[in-house]
């Protein structure tokens, strides 16, 4: 019960402070809106006039009626007066996937080997035809092209069926962004950054400033002579900080529903890594609090460290090519690995070992140093 009452009291104290509510909950959400509104278009420019670049891949040359149907289909699309469709033809030896990755193509329709069996379908019944594949990325123009081609193929299916033949062309829609991570989605890039910003606000400011404030006002000493256990006080403090952070994360997730962010953000793996990021990052607050007794000194140091860490961890731009005299900090900075770990999960990439090991090292450093300086913190 003592833990419950202490937690409620500390949580109320946090929510009564405007700066904690604003910088931890409101500010990350406002920055998320700002970045997605202002910069997302710079990374995924689409023109208002539709000009769809289609790649047509024949694994084998089409023959007979099959050639007539699809030859006339794509010829008609090319000759459309609106100039909506720009079609390029490939065979299986061409590097058509690289063209899609480089955005020289918006979508690819792939006719596999054995598709000419469709010719037999006009003579015989129950002929199985290999599936057509539509290859696309997560860009809006690419998904639109996927849907347009799928509708066209459905129309072709209906016309074939009007001949009284039992032939069905099945369509596989394959997203390269999910399987190979070849497409850059700015929203998937910036969403983890906003989560890390909220976490950093708690670990760099809220936690250490609250600890030093409680110590300077003698609150820590007064609590230590009450029946409350030291562990109750410590966990009540951590839970109260955690509650503020959870509200910030919930708000970011609510706002993300209005944007096209990878569904992997709801996966158990992503939530697990998010929790790991929170726990490892909160050790920074303990680390800072163990070195400073004055709020003014602590505030100055944490402000400098916050901005260094924020801008040299790849939250807002790529830091892999910055000069070496700055890059060393990105290599030891745990936030670099935490934000990249979240991005890897969103893009269905595997987590690298350093995304776990380096944050864990800082976690244990923070816990050990804080435990060693615990008496000094309470003074």
C-alpha positions as CSV (number, residue, x, y, z in Angstrom):
1,X,0.0,0.0,0.0
2,X,2.9,2.3,0.8
3,X,4.2,1.8,-2.7
4,X,0.8,2.6,-4.2
5,X,0.4,5.9,-2.1
6,X,3.9,7.0,-2.9
7,X,3.4,6.4,-6.6
8,X,0.1,8.3,-6.7
9,X,1.7,11.2,-4.8
10,X,4.7,11.4,-7.1
11,X,2.6,11.0,-10.2
12,X,0.3,13.9,-9.1
13,X,3.4,16.0,-8.5
14,X,4.6,15.3,-12.1
15,X,1.3,16.1,-13.7
16,X,1.0,19.4,-11.7
17,X,4.3,20.6,-13.3
18,X,3.6,22.3,-16.7
19,X,7.1,21.8,-18.0
20,X,7.0,18.1,-17.5
21,X,3.6,17.7,-19.2
22,X,4.5,20.0,-22.1
23,X,8.1,18.7,-22.9
24,X,7.3,15.1,-22.3
25,X,3.8,14.6,-23.7
26,X,2.9,17.6,-25.8
27,X,6.2,18.5,-27.5
28,X,7.1,15.1,-29.0
29,X,3.5,14.9,-30.5
30,X,3.8,18.5,-31.9
31,X,7.2,17.7,-33.4
32,X,5.8,14.5,-35.0
33,X,3.1,16.6,-36.7
34,X,5.7,19.2,-37.8
35,X,8.2,16.7,-39.3
36,X,5.5,14.6,-41.1
37,X,3.8,17.7,-42.4
38,X,6.8,19.7,-43.5
39,X,9.4,17.1,-44.5
40,X,7.6,13.9,-45.6
41,X,6.8,15.3,-49.0
42,X,10.5,16.1,-49.6
43,X,11.3,12.3,-49.4
44,X,8.3,11.0,-51.3
45,X,7.4,13.6,-53.9
46,X,4.4,12.6,-56.0
47,X,3.0,14.7,-58.9
48,X,-0.6,15.7,-59.0
49,X,-0.8,14.5,-62.6
50,X,-0.6,10.7,-62.7
51,X,2.2,9.3,-64.9
52,X,2.5,5.6,-64.0
53,X,5.8,3.9,-65.0
54,X,5.0,0.2,-65.5
55,X,7.6,-2.5,-66.1
56,X,6.3,-5.6,-67.9
57,X,8.5,-8.7,-67.4
58,X,8.1,-11.8,-69.6
59,X,10.0,-14.8,-68.2
60,X,9.2,-16.4,-71.5
61,X,7.9,-14.9,-74.8
62,X,4.2,-15.0,-75.0
63,X,2.6,-16.8,-78.0
64,X,-0.7,-17.4,-79.6
65,X,-3.9,-16.0,-78.1
66,X,-2.1,-15.1,-74.9
67,X,0.2,-12.8,-76.9
68,X,-2.7,-11.2,-78.7
69,X,-4.6,-10.5,-75.4
70,X,-1.8,-8.9,-73.5
71,X,0.0,-7.4,-76.4
72,X,-3.1,-5.5,-77.3
73,X,-3.8,-4.7,-73.7
74,X,-0.4,-3.0,-73.1
75,X,-0.4,-1.4,-76.6
76,X,-3.8,0.2,-75.7
77,X,-2.4,1.5,-72.4
78,X,0.6,3.0,-74.1
79,X,-1.6,4.7,-76.8
80,X,-4.0,6.2,-74.2
81,X,-4.4,9.9,-75.0
82,X,-4.0,10.9,-71.3
83,X,-0.4,9.7,-71.3
84,X,-1.1,8.1,-68.0
85,X,0.9,4.9,-68.7
86,X,4.6,4.6,-69.6
87,X,5.5,1.0,-70.2
88,X,8.9,-0.6,-70.4
89,X,9.4,-4.2,-71.4
90,X,12.0,-6.6,-69.8
91,X,12.9,-10.3,-69.9
92,X,14.1,-12.4,-67.1
93,X,17.8,-11.5,-67.6
94,X,17.2,-7.8,-67.1
95,X,17.8,-6.1,-63.8
96,X,14.2,-4.8,-63.5
97,X,14.1,-5.0,-59.6
98,X,16.9,-2.4,-59.5
99,X,14.9,-0.1,-61.7
100,X,12.0,-0.4,-59.2
101,X,14.3,0.3,-56.3
102,X,15.8,3.3,-58.1
103,X,12.2,4.6,-58.7
104,X,12.7,4.5,-62.5
105,X,9.6,2.2,-62.3
106,X,6.6,2.6,-60.1
107,X,5.2,-1.0,-60.5
108,X,6.1,-4.2,-62.2
109,X,3.8,-6.9,-63.7
110,X,5.6,-10.3,-64.0
111,X,4.5,-13.1,-66.3
112,X,6.1,-16.3,-65.2
113,X,7.5,-19.2,-67.2
114,X,4.6,-21.5,-68.2
115,X,2.1,-18.7,-68.6
116,X,1.5,-19.7,-72.2
117,X,-0.5,-22.6,-70.9
118,X,-3.3,-20.0,-71.0
119,X,-3.6,-20.8,-74.7
120,X,-4.6,-24.4,-73.9
121,X,-7.3,-22.9,-71.6
122,X,-9.2,-21.7,-74.6
123,X,-9.4,-25.3,-75.9
124,X,-9.4,-27.5,-72.8
125,X,-11.0,-27.2,-69.4
126,X,-9.4,-26.8,-66.0
127,X,-6.0,-25.6,-67.1
128,X,-3.9,-24.3,-64.3
129,X,-1.9,-21.2,-65.2
130,X,1.1,-19.9,-63.1
131,X,0.3,-16.8,-61.0
132,X,1.0,-13.3,-62.4
133,X,3.0,-11.2,-59.9
134,X,2.6,-7.5,-59.3
135,X,5.7,-6.1,-57.7
136,X,5.5,-2.8,-55.9
137,X,6.9,-0.7,-53.1
138,X,5.3,1.3,-50.2
139,X,5.3,4.6,-52.1
140,X,1.8,5.9,-52.7
141,X,2.3,6.0,-56.5
142,X,3.5,2.4,-56.5
143,X,0.6,1.1,-54.4
144,X,-1.8,3.0,-56.7
145,X,-0.2,1.4,-59.7
146,X,-0.6,-2.0,-58.0
147,X,-4.3,-1.4,-57.5
148,X,-4.7,-0.2,-61.1
149,X,-3.0,-3.2,-62.6
150,X,-4.9,-5.5,-60.3
151,X,-8.2,-4.0,-61.6
152,X,-7.1,-4.3,-65.2
153,X,-6.2,-8.0,-64.7
154,X,-9.6,-8.6,-63.0
155,X,-11.2,-7.1,-66.1
156,X,-9.2,-9.4,-68.4
157,X,-10.3,-12.4,-66.2
158,X,-13.9,-11.5,-66.7
159,X,-13.5,-11.2,-70.4
160,X,-11.8,-14.6,-70.6
161,X,-14.7,-16.1,-68.6
162,X,-17.2,-14.7,-71.1
163,X,-15.7,-17.1,-73.6
164,X,-17.1,-19.9,-71.5
165,X,-13.7,-21.2,-70.5
166,X,-12.7,-22.3,-67.0
167,X,-9.5,-20.4,-66.8
168,X,-8.5,-18.3,-63.8
169,X,-5.5,-15.9,-63.7
170,X,-4.4,-15.5,-60.1
171,X,-2.6,-12.3,-59.0
172,X,0.1,-12.2,-56.4
173,X,0.8,-8.7,-55.0
174,X,4.4,-8.6,-53.6
175,X,5.6,-5.6,-51.7
176,X,9.4,-5.3,-52.0
177,X,9.5,-2.8,-49.1
178,X,8.2,-5.5,-46.8
179,X,10.4,-8.3,-48.1
180,X,13.6,-6.6,-48.9
181,X,13.5,-3.2,-47.3
182,X,14.3,-1.5,-50.6
183,X,12.0,1.5,-50.2
184,X,12.5,4.5,-48.0
185,X,9.5,5.6,-46.0
186,X,10.1,8.9,-44.1
187,X,7.2,8.1,-41.7
188,X,8.9,4.8,-40.7
189,X,12.1,6.8,-40.2
190,X,10.7,9.7,-38.1
191,X,8.2,7.8,-35.9
192,X,11.0,6.0,-33.9
193,X,12.7,9.3,-33.5
194,X,9.7,10.8,-31.8
195,X,9.5,7.8,-29.4
196,X,13.2,8.2,-28.6
197,X,12.7,12.0,-28.1
198,X,10.0,11.3,-25.5
199,X,12.2,8.7,-23.7
200,X,15.2,11.1,-23.7
201,X,13.1,13.9,-22.2
202,X,12.3,11.7,-19.2
203,X,15.8,10.2,-18.9
204,X,17.8,13.4,-19.4
205,X,15.5,15.9,-17.6
206,X,12.6,14.6,-15.6
207,X,14.3,11.9,-13.7
208,X,17.6,13.5,-12.7
209,X,16.1,16.9,-12.0
210,X,13.4,15.3,-9.8
211,X,16.0,13.3,-7.9
212,X,18.2,16.3,-7.3
213,X,15.2,18.4,-6.4
214,X,14.0,15.9,-3.8
215,X,17.5,15.7,-2.4
216,X,18.1,19.4,-2.2
217,X,14.7,20.0,-0.5
218,X,15.4,17.2,2.0
219,X,12.5,15.1,0.8
220,X,14.6,12.1,0.4
221,X,15.9,12.3,3.9
222,X,12.4,12.7,5.3
223,X,11.1,9.7,3.4
224,X,14.0,7.6,4.7
225,X,12.9,8.1,8.3
226,X,9.3,7.1,7.6
227,X,8.0,3.5,7.7
228,X,8.2,3.4,3.9
229,X,10.9,1.1,2.6
230,X,13.7,2.5,0.4
231,X,12.7,0.2,-2.3
232,X,9.1,1.5,-2.2
233,X,10.4,5.0,-2.6
234,X,12.7,4.0,-5.5
235,X,10.1,2.0,-7.4
236,X,7.3,4.6,-6.8
237,X,9.6,7.2,-8.3
238,X,10.4,5.0,-11.4
239,X,6.7,4.1,-11.9
240,X,5.6,7.8,-11.7
241,X,8.2,8.7,-14.3
242,X,7.1,5.7,-16.4
243,X,3.5,6.8,-16.3
244,X,4.3,10.2,-17.8
245,X,6.3,8.5,-20.6
246,X,3.5,6.0,-21.3
247,X,1.0,8.9,-21.9
248,X,3.4,10.5,-24.3
249,X,3.8,7.1,-26.2
250,X,0.0,6.6,-26.3
251,X,-0.5,10.0,-27.8
252,X,2.2,9.4,-30.5
253,X,0.5,6.0,-31.3
254,X,-2.9,7.7,-31.5
255,X,-1.6,10.3,-33.9
256,X,0.2,7.7,-36.0
257,X,-3.2,6.2,-37.0
258,X,-3.6,9.2,-39.4
259,X,-0.3,8.3,-41.2
260,X,0.9,5.5,-43.3
261,X,3.3,3.9,-40.9
262,X,4.4,0.2,-41.0
263,X,2.0,-2.1,-39.2
264,X,5.1,-3.6,-37.5
265,X,4.8,-0.8,-35.0
266,X,2.0,-2.9,-33.3
267,X,4.1,-6.1,-33.3
268,X,5.2,-7.8,-30.1
269,X,8.8,-7.4,-31.3
270,X,8.5,-3.7,-31.6
271,X,6.8,-3.3,-28.2
272,X,9.5,-5.4,-26.6
273,X,12.3,-3.4,-28.1
274,X,10.5,-0.2,-27.1
275,X,10.3,-1.4,-23.5
276,X,14.0,-2.3,-23.7
277,X,14.8,1.2,-25.0
278,X,12.9,2.8,-22.1
279,X,14.6,0.7,-19.4
280,X,18.1,1.2,-20.8
281,X,17.5,4.9,-21.4
282,X,16.2,5.6,-17.9
283,X,19.5,4.6,-16.5
284,X,20.9,7.8,-18.0
285,X,18.7,9.8,-15.5
286,X,20.3,7.8,-12.6
287,X,23.7,8.4,-14.0
288,X,23.3,12.2,-14.3
289,X,21.7,12.4,-10.8
290,X,24.6,10.6,-9.2
291,X,27.1,13.3,-10.2
292,X,25.4,16.6,-9.4
293,X,23.9,18.2,-6.3
294,X,22.8,21.5,-7.8
295,X,19.9,21.8,-10.2
296,X,21.5,24.7,-12.1
297,X,24.6,22.6,-12.8
298,X,22.7,19.5,-13.7
299,X,20.3,21.4,-15.9
300,X,23.2,23.0,-17.9
301,X,25.0,19.6,-18.3
302,X,21.8,17.7,-19.3
303,X,20.8,20.3,-21.9
304,X,24.2,20.0,-23.6
305,X,24.1,16.2,-23.5
306,X,20.5,16.1,-24.7
307,X,21.2,18.2,-27.8
308,X,24.5,16.4,-28.6
309,X,22.8,13.0,-28.2
310,X,19.7,14.0,-30.1
311,X,21.5,15.4,-33.2
312,X,24.4,12.9,-33.2
313,X,22.2,9.7,-33.0
314,X,20.5,9.9,-36.4
315,X,17.1,10.9,-35.1
316,X,16.5,13.5,-37.8
317,X,19.2,12.8,-40.5
318,X,21.8,10.2,-41.5
319,X,25.0,10.5,-39.3
320,X,27.0,7.8,-41.0
321,X,29.0,10.3,-43.1
322,X,29.7,13.0,-40.6
323,X,33.4,13.9,-39.8
324,X,35.2,11.5,-37.5
325,X,35.8,14.0,-34.8
326,X,32.0,14.0,-34.3
327,X,31.2,10.4,-35.4
328,X,33.0,8.8,-32.4
329,X,30.1,10.0,-30.3
330,X,27.5,8.4,-32.5
331,X,29.4,5.1,-32.2
332,X,29.2,5.1,-28.4
333,X,25.8,6.8,-28.2
334,X,23.2,4.2,-27.2
335,X,20.3,6.2,-28.8
336,X,21.9,5.6,-32.2
337,X,21.4,1.9,-31.8
338,X,18.0,2.1,-30.2
339,X,16.4,4.3,-32.9
340,X,18.0,2.2,-35.7
341,X,16.8,-1.0,-34.0
342,X,13.2,0.4,-34.1
343,X,13.6,1.3,-37.7
344,X,14.9,-2.2,-38.6
345,X,11.9,-3.8,-37.0
346,X,9.5,-1.5,-38.9
347,X,11.2,-2.4,-42.1
348,X,11.4,-6.2,-41.2
349,X,15.1,-6.2,-40.9
350,X,17.0,-8.2,-38.3
351,X,18.3,-6.6,-35.1
352,X,22.1,-6.3,-35.1
353,X,24.0,-7.4,-32.0
354,X,25.3,-3.9,-31.2
355,X,21.7,-2.6,-31.0
356,X,21.4,-4.8,-27.9
357,X,24.9,-4.9,-26.5
358,X,25.8,-1.2,-26.4
359,X,22.6,0.0,-24.8
360,X,22.9,-2.8,-22.2
361,X,26.5,-1.6,-21.4
362,X,25.2,1.9,-20.7
363,X,22.3,0.4,-18.6
364,X,24.7,-1.4,-16.3
365,X,27.0,1.5,-16.1
366,X,24.2,3.8,-15.0
367,X,22.9,1.3,-12.4
368,X,26.3,0.6,-11.0
369,X,27.4,4.2,-10.8
370,X,24.1,5.3,-9.2
371,X,24.3,2.5,-6.7
372,X,27.9,3.5,-5.8
373,X,26.9,7.1,-5.3
374,X,23.6,6.5,-3.7
375,X,24.6,7.9,-0.3
376,X,25.9,11.1,-1.9
377,X,22.6,11.4,-3.8
378,X,20.6,11.4,-0.6
379,X,22.7,14.0,1.1
